[in-house]
Amino acid sequence: MSERGVWRHFDYWSFALMVLLSGLGLVLITTATQPVVPPHHPLYYTLRQGVWIALGMGLLFLTCAIPYERLKAWAPFVWGGAVLLLMLVLVKGHTALGAQRWIQLGPFELQPSEFSKVAVILALATYLDRGERLERWRDIAQALGVVAVPMLLILKQPDLGTALVLVAIVAGMFYVAGVPWLKMLILFPGGLGVAVLWIYLHLRFHLFIPMHQYQLNRLMIFLHPERDPLGAGFNVIQSRIAVGSGGLFGTGLFGAPPSQLSFLPEAYTDFIFAVIGEELGFVGAMAVLFLYLLLIWRALAITAHARDRFGSLLAAGVTAFFAFHVVESAGMAAGVMPVAGVPLPFISYGGSAYLTDAVGLGLLINVAMRRHAVPYPETTPRVVLYSTRQISE
């Protein structure tokens, strides 16, 4: 099949899930912002999010229109641009909620750490698509260097949630790239063990740790939020109350008392899943999670059936990105994951996050569309064996 016929293979199922989740997000943003919306403009946040959705749809189709093999040549520039924006944030960034993460652009705020996720996926896929099996620590270290620079700049803001997303992206792409199991265990479970030990030594012996105190409190307090109910544990407690008050079928859309939603911080951004649990109940929350399950299943299928190694790596990075966002956002709302400030894809309010989600899904659909297309001359031939852990078609 030629490149001209790829649009016949557009993944309408994934796009439909995006539209459905976005529509639900508009409704939830409308109800969750009632306690904070300007009285003279009850749809203020809803209309702003609608603008981002329209822009996101356009970005998705633009991403699909560019053959993904050509993105290799752009990877260094995209990565470099993301790093420059992250550096600019530290110099002229706007501070809110104790973090310096945003650049003011007129009436809108740009969050470069969100766009860095796509930049890392593209740059890391380009580096890993060299045909090597990454069995030497030197090769692995070089690959980690692609992620280390933006991650350090993100931690400096500080933004622990996005840094954890990058870790999940690296894990998913390393798996597809064929990094040996032993090295995977040393890097990720082993790295988690070192982090836990470091935190323990910090608490026990006041060892230096490169984290702000409020971030450490968030990691520790989610197990026993009642120890600081008006401080670090406040968000977790209020989120649990909101989720629990929904019962089986919820209070209904716009049925939750505004006083309750006003007690829940960041109800329309980071904790919007708590609003889902309160207004749609357990059944509604499970239905939303099922939609995400379908989206991630489609992403896994695209990863497994990609035409070449580069496409498979791109899809794997986006899959890990979406999966971590859903697990962390829903988990912290339910009180079973630490509070890390991770939005729910396509539902949470926020322009930078939505545009990043749209470009990520655009990359997935791009790979799916060109599964049977004739490769461009400048691309490498089809690779059937992607890694030592073969992904069968």
C-alpha positions in Angstrom: 0.0 0.0 0.0 1.3 3.5 -0.9 1.6 6.4 1.5 -1.5 8.0 -0.2 -3.7 5.2 1.0 -2.8 5.3 4.7 -5.8 7.5 5.8 -8.1 4.5 5.0 -6.5 2.9 8.0 -7.1 5.7 10.4 -7.8 4.3 13.9 -11.3 5.5 14.4 -11.7 3.5 17.6 -8.9 5.3 19.4 -10.1 8.6 18.1 -13.7 7.8 19.3 -12.4 7.0 22.7 -10.6 10.4 22.8 -13.7 12.2 21.7 -15.8 10.4 24.4 -13.3 11.1 27.2 -13.0 14.7 26.1 -16.7 15.2 26.1 -17.0 13.7 29.6 -14.2 15.9 30.7 -16.1 19.0 29.6 -19.1 18.0 31.6 -17.0 17.1 34.7 -15.0 20.4 34.4 -18.3 22.3 34.3 -19.6 20.7 37.5 -16.2 20.7 39.4 -15.6 24.4 38.8 -18.9 25.6 40.1 -17.5 26.7 43.5 -14.6 28.6 41.9 -16.0 29.9 38.6 -16.6 33.6 38.2 -20.3 34.3 39.0 -20.8 36.3 35.7 -19.2 33.5 33.6 -20.4 30.0 34.8 -18.7 28.3 31.7 -15.4 30.1 32.0 -13.2 27.0 32.4 -15.4 24.8 30.2 -15.0 27.2 27.2 -11.3 27.5 27.7 -11.0 23.7 27.8 -13.1 23.6 24.6 -10.5 25.7 22.9 -7.7 23.3 23.9 -9.8 20.4 22.7 -10.3 22.0 19.3 -6.5 22.8 19.1 -5.7 19.2 20.3 -7.9 17.7 17.5 -6.0 19.8 14.9 -2.6 18.7 16.4 -3.7 15.1 16.3 -4.5 15.2 12.6 -1.3 17.1 11.9 0.7 14.5 13.7 -1.0 11.8 11.8 -0.2 13.5 8.5 3.5 13.3 8.9 5.0 9.9 8.3 6.5 8.9 11.6 9.8 7.8 10.0 10.5 11.4 9.1 10.2 12.4 12.7 13.7 10.9 13.3 15.3 13.9 11.7 13.3 16.2 13.9 14.0 14.4 17.1 17.2 16.4 18.1 15.4 19.7 17.5 12.3 18.7 19.4 14.4 17.5 22.3 16.5 20.6 22.3 13.5 22.9 22.1 11.9 21.1 25.1 15.1 21.5 27.1 15.3 25.2 26.2 11.7 25.7 27.4 12.4 23.9 30.6 15.4 26.2 31.2 13.3 29.2 30.4 10.8 28.2 33.0 13.5 28.3 35.7 14.5 31.8 34.6 11.2 33.5 33.8 8.6 30.9 34.8 5.4 31.7 36.6 5.1 30.3 40.1 1.9 28.8 41.5 1.2 26.3 44.3 4.8 26.4 45.4 6.2 25.3 42.0 7.7 27.2 39.1 6.4 25.3 36.1 4.5 27.7 33.8 5.3 30.3 31.2 2.7 33.0 30.8 1.5 33.6 27.3 -1.2 36.3 27.4 -4.3 34.8 29.0 -2.9 31.2 28.8 -0.2 29.4 30.7 2.2 27.0 29.0 3.7 24.1 31.0 6.8 22.9 29.1 7.2 19.8 31.4 4.1 18.3 29.7 5.6 18.7 26.2 8.9 17.2 27.4 7.1 13.8 27.6 6.6 13.7 23.8 10.1 15.1 23.2 11.7 12.3 25.4 9.6 9.6 23.6 10.7 10.8 20.2 14.4 11.3 21.1 14.7 8.0 23.0 13.0 6.0 20.2 15.4 7.6 17.7 18.4 6.6 19.9 17.1 3.1 20.6 16.3 2.4 16.9 19.9 1.5 16.1 19.5 -2.2 15.9 21.6 -2.8 19.1 20.3 -5.0 21.9 21.5 -2.7 24.7 23.3 -5.4 26.6 26.2 -3.1 27.7 25.8 -0.7 30.6 27.5 1.9 28.5 24.7 1.8 25.9 22.1 1.9 28.6 23.8 4.9 30.2 23.8 6.8 26.9 20.1 6.1 26.5 19.4 7.3 30.0 21.4 10.5 29.2 18.6 11.4 26.7 16.2 11.4 29.7 18.5 12.7 32.4 18.8 16.3 31.2 15.0 17.1 31.0 14.3 15.1 34.1 16.8 17.1 36.2 15.3 20.3 34.9 11.8 19.1 35.8 12.8 18.0 39.3 14.3 21.5 39.8 10.9 23.2 39.2 9.9 20.9 41.2 7.6 18.5 39.4 7.9 15.0 40.8 4.8 13.7 39.0 6.2 14.4 35.5 9.6 13.0 36.5 7.8 9.7 37.5 6.0 9.7 34.1 9.4 9.9 32.4 10.6 6.9 34.4 7.5 4.9 33.3 8.2 5.9 29.6 11.8 4.7 29.9 10.7 1.4 31.4 8.2 0.7 28.6 10.6 1.6 25.8 13.6 -0.3 27.4 11.4 -3.4 27.5 10.5 -3.2 23.8 14.1 -2.3 22.9 15.3 -5.6 24.4 17.2 -4.5 27.6 18.1 -7.8 29.4 15.8 -8.7 32.3 18.6 -8.5 34.9 19.5 -5.0 33.9 15.8 -4.1 33.9 15.5 -5.4 37.5 18.5 -3.5 38.6 17.4 -0.2 37.0 13.7 -0.1 38.0 12.8 -2.3 41.0 16.4 -1.9 42.2 16.2 1.9 41.7 12.9 2.0 43.6 14.6 0.1 46.5 17.4 2.6 46.6 14.9 5.5 46.7 13.0 3.9 49.6 16.3 3.3 51.5 17.4 6.9 50.8 14.1 8.3 52.2 14.5 6.1 55.3 18.1 7.3 55.9 16.9 10.8 55.4 14.2 10.4 58.0 16.4 8.5 60.4 19.7 10.2 60.1 18.8 13.5 58.2 20.8 12.4 55.1 20.6 14.9 52.3 17.8 14.1 49.8 17.2 16.1 46.5 13.5 16.7 47.3 11.4 19.5 48.8 9.9 18.8 52.1 6.3 19.0 50.8 7.1 16.4 48.2 8.5 14.1 50.8 5.4 14.7 53.0 3.2 13.7 50.0 5.0 10.5 49.5 4.9 9.5 53.2 1.5 10.8 54.3 -0.8 8.9 51.9 -0.4 5.8 54.1 -1.6 7.7 57.2 -3.1 11.0 56.1 -4.9 11.4 59.5 -1.5 12.3 61.0 -1.7 15.7 59.4 -5.4 16.2 58.4 -5.1 19.9 57.8 -1.7 19.8 56.1 -0.1 17.2 53.9 -3.0 14.7 54.4 -5.8 17.2 53.6 -5.9 16.4 49.9 -6.0 12.6 50.4 -8.7 12.8 53.1 -11.0 15.0 51.1 -10.5 12.9 48.0 -11.4 9.7 49.9 -14.5 11.5 51.3 -15.6 12.5 47.8 -15.0 9.1 46.3 -16.7 7.3 49.3 -19.8 9.7 49.3 -20.6 8.6 45.7 -21.6 5.1 46.7 -22.6 2.7 44.0 -24.3 5.1 41.5 -23.1 8.5 42.7 -24.9 11.7 43.5 -25.5 12.5 39.8 -23.9 15.1 37.6 -24.2 18.5 39.3 -25.6 16.6 42.2 -22.7 16.8 44.6 -23.0 19.7 47.1 -20.8 22.6 46.1 -19.5 22.8 49.6 -18.1 19.3 49.2 -16.4 20.1 46.0 -15.0 23.3 47.4 -13.2 21.2 50.1 -11.5 19.1 47.5 -8.4 20.9 46.2 -7.7 20.9 42.5 -11.0 19.1 41.8 -11.0 19.9 38.1 -7.3 19.1 37.5 -5.4 16.6 39.5 -8.3 15.2 41.5 -11.0 15.0 38.8 -11.2 11.3 39.3 -12.5 12.0 42.8 -15.3 14.0 41.2 -16.1 11.1 38.9 -16.4 8.8 42.0 -18.6 11.3 43.8 -21.0 12.2 41.0 -21.0 8.9 39.0 -20.3 6.5 41.8 -18.5 3.2 41.7 -20.3 2.1 38.5 -19.4 5.3 36.7 -15.8 5.3 37.9 -15.4 1.7 36.6 -17.0 2.6 33.3 -14.4 5.5 32.9 -11.6 3.1 33.8 -12.9 0.6 31.2 -12.7 3.3 28.5 -9.1 3.8 29.5 -8.5 0.1 29.4 -9.8 0.0 25.8 -7.5 2.9 24.9 -4.5 1.2 26.4 -5.4 -2.1 24.8 -5.5 -0.4 21.4 -2.1 1.2 22.2 -0.6 -2.2 23.1 -2.0 -3.7 19.8 -0.4 -0.9 17.8 2.9 -1.4 19.6 2.8 -5.2 18.9 1.9 -4.8 15.2 4.0 -1.8 14.2 5.7 -2.0 10.9 9.2 -1.5 12.2 11.3 -1.1 15.4 11.0 2.7 15.5 7.2 2.6 15.3 7.1 0.0 18.0 9.3 2.1 20.3 7.2 5.3 19.7 4.0 3.4 20.5 5.5 1.8 23.6 6.5 5.2 25.0 3.0 6.6 24.5 1.4 3.5 25.9 3.5 3.7 29.1 2.7 7.5 29.3 -1.0 6.9 29.2 -1.0 3.9 31.4 1.0 5.6 34.2 -1.2 8.7 34.1 -4.4 6.7 34.5 -3.0 4.5 37.3 -1.5 7.4 39.2 -4.3 9.8 38.8 -7.0 7.3 39.8 -4.8 5.8 42.5 -4.1 9.1 44.3 -7.8 10.0 44.1 -8.6 6.7 45.9 -5.8 7.2 48.4 -3.8 4.2 47.2 -1.0 6.1 45.4 1.0 9.1 46.6 -0.2 12.5 45.5 2.1 13.4 42.5 0.0 15.9 40.6 -0.6 13.8 37.5 -3.7 14.8 35.3 -6.2 12.3 33.9 -5.7 12.0 30.1 -8.3 13.9 28.0 -10.5 14.6 31.1 -8.5 16.9 33.5 -8.6 20.6 32.9 -5.4 22.0 31.3 -4.2 23.1 27.9 -0.6 21.9 28.0 -1.7 18.4 29.3 -4.5 18.1 26.7 -2.3 19.1 23.7 0.4 16.6 24.9 -2.2 13.8 25.2 -3.5 14.7 21.7 0.0 14.5 20.1 0.7 11.3 21.9 -2.5 9.7 20.5 -1.6 11.1 17.1 1.7 9.3 17.2 -0.1 6.1 18.1 -2.6 6.5 15.2 0.3 7.5 12.9 2.1 4.2 13.6 -1.2 2.2 13.1 -2.0 3.9 9.8 1.3 3.1 8.3 1.6 -0.6 9.3 1.2 -1.7 5.7 2.5 1.4 4.0 5.6 1.3 1.8 8.5 2.7 3.8 10.2 5.9 2.5 13.6 5.3 0.9 15.4 7.1 3.8 14.0 4.7 6.4 15.5 1.3 7.4 13.9 -1.9 6.1 11.2 -3.7 8.0 12.5 -5.3 11.2 10.5 -8.3 12.3 12.5 -9.2 15.5 12.2 -6.1 17.6 14.0 -7.4 20.7 15.1 -10.5 22.6 11.5 -10.6 23.9 9.9 -10.8 20.5 6.6 -9.0 19.8 4.8 -11.3 17.4 2.5 -9.8 14.8 
